[in-house]
Amino acid sequence: MSRITTNPQILGGKPIIKNTRMSVAFILELLASDVTEDEILIDYPHLTKEDIQACLRYAAQAVKNDIYIELGKAA
């Protein structure tokens, strides 16, 4: 997790990719919107594949918590 950091003075302390102002949430939103890793790297050339993978690892760790969002019932 050395690529992910927080700083209360950057984006209100949200987790970001180290040495950037790119939030983990923003990268995850791009991926969830079907933007490919390669497209992200083209649009944000200061990022690396390792940065994107670090965001995914961070998200995987975050969902291990015992907090669940209630979703609608399956049809």
Secondary structure, 3 states (H helix, E strand, C coil): CCCEECCCCCHHHCCEECCCCCEHHHHHHHHHCCCCHHHHHHHCCCCCHHHHHHHHHHHHHHCCCCCCCCCCCCC
